[in-house]
Amino acid sequence: MRYKRMPIEIESPEQIGYGTIDCNLAESSVSDAVLGKLDINLGELVLCYGHHLGKPELRELIASESKGISADDVLLTAGAAAALFVISTSLLEKEDHVIVMRPNYATNIETPKAIGCEISYLDLNFENGFRPDIGKLRGLVKANTRFISITCPHNPTGVLLNRNEIQQIIDIAEENKIYLVVDETYRDLTFANKLPLAASLSDRAISVSSVSKAYGLPGIRMGWLITKDKSLQELFLAAKEQIYLCNSVVDEEIAYHYLLKKEMFIQEIRTHIDLNFSVLENWMTLHSKLEWVRPAGGVVCFPRIRKNAGIDIEKYYKILNSTYATFPGPGHWFEMDDSYMRIGFGWPKAAEFRRGLDHIDSALALSVLLK
Ligand SMILES: Cc1ncc(COP(=O)(O)O)c(C=O)c1O
């Protein structure tokens, strides 16, 4: 493995220091939850090694959400990040080929890169509404392709595939006897028409998710992968056991009690997201210097500075970061140019969010190139 740190992690708010940021528009999750407010008593918890697949009751709960999925199909992992790592390192060797959607959450691209295998990108572009070209995807499959990796709802664009598009991609995986990995970390934040779990639709599909993004629990590092394929289940468990045996029982316990009551928590989360999203939508609709593809799920969008707006992009970020202490996620976090920026609308409080958008306007106004 050739590990390399990713810009999205080096420049992340937690690395810069939350205290130095006035408006944090860089987060891709909802507001972080506070343990005390969850009303969970951990006093009697035995700090033993946990079940290697993960706490059975938690796996039952996750499986119960989808027809055709059982607790044994679920492998708990240290966040979705560890699930993605387990999958890539289990399925890919140097001589293999993988097809990855781009832009994407960086790990989906970086782990195959660190393995040193061949990568083809399924590039999404603004002009096409960030929707995948399925005909092109079909043409990317080779004899040594092991899997296709997509994220839905998508990070950083918030675009949601429809049922027909997902089915076509599953068909490609099945016809070619390869796997389809669907990073569904934002699935519970779909605005409307939530897709079925990909793993419930085909033995060739592997679903990945976590409690980090939709529920604001990234600090407990709790995620999972789901597959109905028995040989993959064995392979992924072997990988997990070799990396870290089992999850933290504390994390599992918190996630379990949270998910038992998630309908209660999600109402408040949705109200907050809806409020910020309506502010964002009004702001974007009238914007003369920015354009976007309206997201259909998740808590991020990926607008870009209009080409004809005449903005000095380097200056814009300098002013936005230094003068206004405001941080969206710049395009280079996603291997795109910095005229794109990811704006997270789920994490900041309403006042911080509005102020952040005002700061973007001010920084843009101060960065207009002189003719
Ligand atoms: C699409 C996607 N997948 C996976 C992750 C990793 O999340 P975690 O490991 O906290 O579950 C992230 C984090 O930003 C993400 O955006």
Ligand as a Chemical Component Dictionary entry (heavy atoms), coordinates in Angstrom:
data_LIG
# 
_chem_comp.id                   LIG 
_chem_comp.type                 NON-POLYMER 
_chem_comp.pdbx_formal_charge   0 
_chem_comp.three_letter_code    LIG 
# 
loop_
_chem_comp_atom.comp_id 
_chem_comp_atom.atom_id 
_chem_comp_atom.alt_atom_id 
_chem_comp_atom.type_symbol 
_chem_comp_atom.charge 
_chem_comp_atom.model_Cartn_x 
_chem_comp_atom.model_Cartn_y 
_chem_comp_atom.model_Cartn_z 
_chem_comp_atom.pdbx_ordinal 
LIG C1 C1 C 0 -19.777 9.497  0.836 1  
LIG C2 C2 C 0 -19.005 9.234  2.101 2  
LIG N1 N1 N 0 -18.700 7.981  2.423 3  
LIG C3 C3 C 0 -18.026 7.686  3.537 4  
LIG C4 C4 C 0 -17.597 8.670  4.396 5  
LIG C5 C5 C 0 -16.865 8.296  5.643 6  
LIG O1 O1 O 0 -17.705 8.495  6.741 7  
LIG P1 P1 P 0 -17.547 7.762  8.113 8  
LIG O2 O2 O 0 -16.298 6.940  8.067 9  
LIG O3 O3 O 0 -17.459 8.822  9.151 10 
LIG O4 O4 O 0 -18.747 6.911  8.276 11 
LIG C6 C6 C 0 -17.865 10.004 4.094 12 
LIG C7 C7 C 0 -17.357 11.089 4.927 13 
LIG O5 O5 O 0 -17.363 12.248 4.577 14 
LIG C8 C8 C 0 -18.608 10.287 2.913 15 
LIG O6 O6 O 0 -18.942 11.543 2.586 16 
# 
loop_
_chem_comp_bond.comp_id 
_chem_comp_bond.atom_id_1 
_chem_comp_bond.atom_id_2 
_chem_comp_bond.value_order 
_chem_comp_bond.pdbx_ordinal 
LIG C1 C2 SING 1  
LIG C2 N1 SING 2  
LIG C2 C8 DOUB 3  
LIG N1 C3 DOUB 4  
LIG C3 C4 SING 5  
LIG C4 C5 SING 6  
LIG C4 C6 DOUB 7  
LIG C5 O1 SING 8  
LIG O1 P1 SING 9  
LIG P1 O2 DOUB 10 
LIG P1 O3 SING 11 
LIG P1 O4 SING 12 
LIG C6 C7 SING 13 
LIG C6 C8 SING 14 
LIG C7 O5 DOUB 15 
LIG C8 O6 SING 16 
# 
